[in-house]
Amino acid sequence: MSLQRRMVPPNTEHIPDPESQRRARRYVEICQGKQIQPNSQLLKLFLSGLFDSRPLTCYTQFAKFNFLGERGSVAFLEICLEEKLLGKASAIDFSGQGLRDSAIPILVDVLRACPRLTSVNLSNNVIS
């Protein structure tokens, strides 16, 4: 009796493009620099490629069901600033993400990079 190996085609549903892979790697590097675990759901979102075409919609949907915490939010804000991900945003909702005073400098830098911004929701955070 001979054993035959069954050839399984590779999963071609979604292979992250190089830009999505680069962005995900950079997010992981930022998290490592802050000695925090990358948020697995945010990492999947970066790798999906959806963040490239609809960053604010993706983040808004993500934030409804995921908590980043202060350091995780700062890591996310840093990648947004580096990649200019929220530049077209008119409204940003960071409510209930655990932001504290130490997150304000990077938040201000991100907001400055959003010329169309008319609304920012920071409710339910610990900002004095």
C-alpha positions as CSV (number, residue, x, y, z in Angstrom):
1,M,0.0,0.0,0.0
2,S,1.5,3.3,-1.0
3,L,0.9,6.5,0.8
4,Q,0.1,9.5,-1.4
5,R,0.3,13.0,-0.1
6,R,-2.7,15.0,-0.8
7,M,-1.8,18.3,-2.3
8,V,-3.8,21.1,-0.7
9,P,-3.9,24.4,-2.6
10,P,-2.7,27.4,-0.6
11,N,-5.3,29.6,0.9
12,T,-5.8,32.3,-1.6
13,E,-8.7,34.0,0.2
14,H,-6.5,36.8,1.4
15,I,-2.8,37.1,1.1
16,P,-1.8,40.4,2.7
17,D,-0.2,42.8,0.2
18,P,3.4,44.0,1.0
19,E,2.1,47.4,2.2
20,S,-0.3,45.8,4.7
21,Q,2.5,43.5,5.9
22,R,4.9,46.4,6.3
23,R,2.3,48.3,8.3
24,A,1.5,45.4,10.5
25,R,5.3,44.8,11.2
26,R,5.7,48.5,12.1
27,Y,2.7,48.3,14.5
28,V,4.4,45.2,16.1
29,E,7.7,47.1,16.4
30,I,6.0,50.1,18.1
31,C,4.3,47.7,20.5
32,Q,7.5,45.9,21.3
33,G,9.2,49.3,21.9
34,K,6.5,50.0,24.5
35,Q,6.8,46.5,25.9
36,I,3.1,45.7,25.2
37,Q,1.5,42.9,23.3
38,P,0.1,44.0,19.9
39,N,-3.7,43.8,19.9
40,S,-4.4,40.7,17.8
41,Q,-7.6,42.1,16.3
42,L,-5.9,45.3,15.3
43,L,-3.1,43.3,13.8
44,K,-5.6,41.3,11.8
45,L,-7.2,44.5,10.7
46,F,-3.9,45.9,9.4
47,L,-3.2,42.6,7.6
48,S,-6.6,42.5,6.0
49,G,-5.8,45.5,3.8
50,L,-9.1,47.1,4.7
51,F,-7.3,49.7,6.7
52,D,-5.7,51.0,3.6
53,S,-8.9,52.0,1.9
54,R,-11.1,52.8,4.8
55,P,-9.0,53.5,7.9
56,L,-11.5,55.5,9.9
57,T,-14.5,53.3,9.2
58,C,-12.3,50.3,10.1
59,Y,-11.1,51.9,13.4
60,T,-14.6,53.0,14.4
61,Q,-16.0,49.5,13.9
62,F,-12.9,48.0,15.7
63,A,-13.1,50.4,18.7
64,K,-16.8,49.5,19.3
65,F,-15.8,46.0,20.3
66,N,-12.1,46.2,21.4
67,F,-10.4,48.0,24.2
68,L,-6.8,49.1,23.5
69,G,-5.9,50.7,26.9
70,E,-3.6,53.7,27.2
71,R,-0.4,52.2,25.9
72,G,-2.2,50.3,23.2
73,S,-4.0,53.4,22.1
74,V,-0.7,55.3,22.0
75,A,0.8,52.6,19.8
76,F,-2.1,52.9,17.5
77,L,-1.9,56.7,17.4
78,E,1.8,56.5,16.6
79,I,1.2,54.2,13.6
80,C,-1.7,56.5,12.5
81,L,0.6,59.5,12.7
82,E,3.5,57.8,10.8
83,E,1.2,56.4,8.1
84,K,-1.1,59.4,7.9
85,L,-4.0,57.0,8.3
86,L,-6.6,59.4,9.7
87,G,-5.8,62.4,7.4
88,K,-9.2,62.4,5.8
89,A,-11.2,62.0,9.0
90,S,-13.9,64.6,9.9
91,A,-14.7,62.9,13.2
92,I,-12.7,60.6,15.5
93,D,-14.1,58.6,18.4
94,F,-11.5,57.5,21.0
95,S,-14.2,57.2,23.8
96,G,-13.6,54.6,26.4
97,Q,-10.2,53.5,25.2
98,G,-8.3,54.1,28.5
99,L,-6.5,57.3,27.4
100,R,-4.8,59.2,30.2
101,D,-2.9,62.5,30.3
102,S,0.3,60.9,29.0
103,A,-1.5,60.1,25.7
104,I,-2.3,63.7,25.0
105,P,0.9,64.7,23.2
106,I,0.7,62.0,20.5
107,L,-3.1,62.6,20.3
108,V,-2.5,66.3,19.6
109,D,0.0,65.4,16.9
110,V,-2.4,63.0,15.2
111,L,-5.2,65.6,15.4
112,R,-3.0,68.2,13.8
113,A,-2.5,65.9,10.9
114,C,-6.3,65.8,10.3
115,P,-7.2,69.0,8.5
116,R,-10.9,68.1,7.9
117,L,-11.5,67.2,11.6
118,T,-14.6,68.8,13.1
119,S,-15.4,66.4,16.0
120,V,-13.3,64.4,18.5
121,N,-14.9,62.2,21.2
122,L,-12.7,61.6,24.2
123,S,-15.4,60.8,26.7
124,N,-15.0,58.0,29.2
125,N,-11.3,58.3,29.4
126,V,-9.2,59.4,32.4
127,I,-8.0,62.7,31.1
128,S,-7.7,65.6,33.5
